[in-house]
Amino acid sequence: MVTMTIRAIFVVVALTVYHVRYVTGSDEVTEPPAVCPVTREPGIRTFDIRLTEAEVPRRKTYYVCQQFTVPSDEVYHAVAFEPIIANKDVMHHMILFACGDDVTAGDPHLCGAEDLKCETWLTVWTVGLEGQICTHHNTGAKFGRGSMRHMSLQIHWNNPDLRGDYVDSSGMRIYYTPRLRKYDLGNVQFGQNYLAIPPLSRDYEQHGGCTPYCTKKRLPHPIYLTRTYLHMHHLATAGAMEQYRNGKLIRVIALDPEYQYVTPPIHVHDPAVEILPGDEVLVRCWYNTLDGDRRRYNTTLFGLGTDAEMCYAFVSYFPAVPRFDQCAQFQSLETGECARKTGRIGECNVASFLNLVSSTLSNEILANCHLSEVCHAQCYLPLQELFNHVCMKGPLAMYFTQNQLMSVPAWPRIVNIYNHARTKC
């Protein structure tokens, strides 16, 4: 996912096929439906979004993206999704995104900064999730006339043996209808974007989520959660998603007391869980770095690979709120559209730093740097000022590059130069 701001990261562990369990509101574990009932209704239409057949590189992990034009003669709701797996030997996960009007259809390519324009995820398939993916009976993902007209498919290929003879053309079948549901479907990711799990520890807890400040800022009305999937990696032993109001716990929305990476349950909320503006949604994750094959002698950090860790909940809800697709924290700090643009973080004056990058450093970097030549003095001088700024020390560098700097107009053109210089100079 390159910089993949974790807006839509869904990494699944091994190529071993596993079964996803469903947990209903009554805590009953059931098998997911193989066929969504809505797909058998009269008038339901389909189209496929499939990767143009492409060679899988000789790389252990590779993210490939491709954009597609979707029907736009009417307004539609997508009401179910069906994975089309062309090469099960390399498929790790795939995510379908909604795109804005500044995206055009293209060919398969290594996912990069341009793909972040497609930031609202519509559905996710992971290894072991069998059958169709159903939306809540009152919801559908809106697309078509006056709405989304492009979708983006992201596929994570896993090629641990570095074979050069693999090809793939996997994708999604979309079931859709012009008979709109009552609500537009929304999907949001809650959790923590920074982890540091110490070695030789048991029941080590990390948490993060959507703060009262952020739900009050982002939610113009209540939303209703219908489905939750807690996502961690190998070191995780338990997970939970909780709802707080006025500082008091009012319910545990989802609980996986014995989390197993290869058998993660999906929690279906019936009735749907109401979240009010000003509520807090907190994801908790517990890890073990002491026992058995989880034993670690070094600190384990947040990351995309399965040797790193995550602490997320992927949640479906209604009615959809524009751009409310991630609400997470970086340590105790809000991220995304809730990231503070003023105030201080330790010795870092946020507003002063953003003004420096926007008004001075951006112009100097773009005027003097080219991706192929980033280490010469004229280019490296403004880059060095950026690297050495107090707001870019330690974990804050990751926080600002994934959050506030994304609002600097020139940052999309600077970020590749910045990353290249950090590794080459």
Secondary structure, 3 states (H helix, E strand, C coil): CCCCCCCCCCCCCCCCCCCCEEECCCCCEECCCCCCHHHHCCCCEEEEEECCCEECCCCCEEEEEEEEECCCCCEEEEEEEEEECCCCCCEEEEEEEEECCCCCCCCCEECCHHHHHCCEEEEEEECCCCCCEECCCCEEEEEECCCCCEEEEEEEEECCCCCCCCEECCEEEEEEECCCCCEECEEEEEEECCCEECCCCCCEEEEEEECHHHHHHHCCCCEEEEEEEEECCCCEEEEEEEEEECCEEEEEEEEECCCCCCCCEEEEEEEEEEECCCCEEEEEEEECCCCHHHCCCCCEEECCCCCCECEEEEEEEECCCCCCCEEEEECCEECHHHCCCCCEECCEEHHHHHHHHHHHHHHHHHHHCECCECCCHHHHHHHHHHHHCHHHCCHHHHHHHHCHHHHCCCHHHHHHHHHHHHHHC
